[in-house]
């Protein structure tokens, strides 16, 4: 029986295997890069809102505490979006005729909530509880960045699972005294390497990395 393949076919076969593996690895690398890119995460991208609300003005300029608007952040899984009444408690007197605030006034007149665009929007299969993090000494700034310096709101962190796990594995790196949770630009009174472990022990923080903690 005559030979079906020439000896050179072995080289072609080996090269094909190498090319296939290279293509698979390359495709995986590209997909991973896209998944980490701001195109997917929307990290550092300003999201358009019905009203161009400035945290910088309200927090740093006026001195409003996070909890004034996000009323449920200490007791609920959801930080809370301020009701129109909260906005109008000031803006019925200040900038009451400003064109940019017309959606707020219309919401007040009609009783219909303003449809804000969520910036930190986790997938439906992820459970996150604001209250447990706040009450265990995790500052707003650790996840949301320097909100007090943002003229418009954007997402500072990727919120990828690996980013969450970095903190869950080593909470001592980010933990702070409970009375400093809402402080922007927080600087620890002593070295974090010393303070962190002490607070983890004092607040009984557990290093939870089991899947069921977030995926329920």
N, C-alpha and C positions, 0 to 999 in steps of 0.2 A: 504494500500500500504506500502510495507516494505521500511525502510529508506535506501537511496542510499549511503549516506556518513556517516561515523562514526563521533562522536563528535571531534575526533582528527583532522579531515580534516580542521576545522576552523583554527587551529594553523598552519597547513601546508600552507593554503591559505595566512594567514597573513605574515608568514615567506617568502613566495614566493614574495609577494609584496615588502617587505623590501629588499630582495635580489636583485630584479629587479631594484629598485630605487638606491640601493647601486652600482650595476653594471653600471647603466647609469651615475651616478655621477663620479664613478671611471674612466669610459671610457672618460668622458668629461675632467677630470683632466689630464689624460694621454695625450690626444690630445692637450690640452692647453700647457702642459709642453713640448711636442715635438715641437709645433709651436714656442715656445719661446727659444728653444735650439739652439745652434750654428750649429747644423746639418741642420736646416732649414734657420736660419738667416745668416749663414756663418760669424757671428760676430767673430772678432779676428782671422780669418783664412786668411793666405797669399794666394792670387790667383796667379796661374802660368801665366806668361806673355811671349810674344815672346822675350822680352828683359828684363832682371832683373833690372828694373829702380829703383834707390834709391832716394827717396825724401830727406832722411836724408843727403845724400851727396850733392845734388843739392841745397837744401834750406838752411840747416844749415851750410854745409861745404863751398859751393860756394857763397851762399847769393842771390840766384835767387828768385825774387818775384813771388808769385803765378800767377800773371797776365801776366808774360812773356810767359808762356805756355798756361794758360787757358785764352785766350785773350777776350772771349766774356762773361765772368762771370759777368761783371758789366752792361751789356746791353742786355742780352739774357737769355732765360729760361735755356739754355744749357751752361755749363761752358766752353766747348770746349776742344778738344783733340789737342795737338800741331801737326802741319804738320811736315812731315819729314824734310822739309827745316829748320824748327826751330832747330831741333836736329843737323842737319848738319852745321848750322852756327857756331857751336863750334867744332863738331866732324869731320869736314873735316880737322881740324888742330890738335885737341887734341884726343889722343887715336884713331887715324884714321885707325889703323890696328888691333885694339883689336878684337879677335874672337867673343866676346859676342855681339859686335855691328854690326856684319855682316847683321842681318835682317834690320838694319837701312840703311846700304849702299845699300843692295839689293833693298829696297823700293825706294831709291834715283835714282838708275840706271833704275829700271823698271817703276817708276811712280805709282806703286800700294801701297795703304795705308797699314800700319802695322795694323794687326787685333788684337788690344788690347782687353783684357778681362775686361769688366766693373765690377768694384768692388761695386759701389753704384748704383745698378740697381733696380729701382722702377718698380712695376707692370705697365702694360699698361693703367690700369684704374685710375692711380694716376697722377695728374698734379702738377709739382713742377717748380717754377720759381726761378732760382738763383739770377737774377738781383734784384728782389724786396726785397729779404732777405738781400743781400749785401748792397743795398742802404737804408735800414732801420736800419742798425747798427748791423746785425747779423754776427758774425765772422765765418770764415771758420772752425776754431777750434771747435766751438760749435757743429757742425755736423760731421766733419771729424776727430776730435781728433788732437793730436799732430803729424801732418803729417811730421813735420820737424825732428821727432825722429824715423821715420819708415824707416828702411833700405830697406824693401819691403812693398808694399801697402796692407793694410787690412781694413775691415770695423769696425770702432770703436763702432758705435751705431747700435741698432737693426733696426732702421727706421720703426718700427711698428707705426701704426696710433696713439696709445695711447701716444707714445713718442713724436710725432709731436704735439699732442693736449696739452701735458703738457706745451710746450713752447707757443703755441698759446693762451692758457688761462692765462699765466703769462709771457709775453715777457720781463718784467722788470728784470727777473732773469738772462737773457742771453745777453740782449742788451748792446752794447758798443759804444763809440764814433766812428763815421764813419772813422776817420783817423786811427783807431786801428783794423778795420775789418780783415786785412790781417796779423796782428801781431800774431805770435805764442808765447804761454806762457804769454799772456796778463794778467796784474794785474791792476785792476781799481785804478785810482788815489784817489778815495774816496770810502767809503762803498757802495757796490752795492745796498743795501736796500735804500740808499738815491739817488744814481746816476741813478739807473734803471728807477724809475718813472719819473724823470726829462727828461730823454732821450726819453721815450715813448711819453711823451707829446710834446717834441720839434720836434720829427720826425713824429708825428701824426700816431703812430702805432695803428692799430685797432686790437682788440682781435677777430680775425675771426675764428669761430668754426662751421660755417654752412657747411653742406656736400658738397654743390656745389662749395665751394672754391677750393677743391682739386679733387673732382670727377665731371668731366664735360662731 
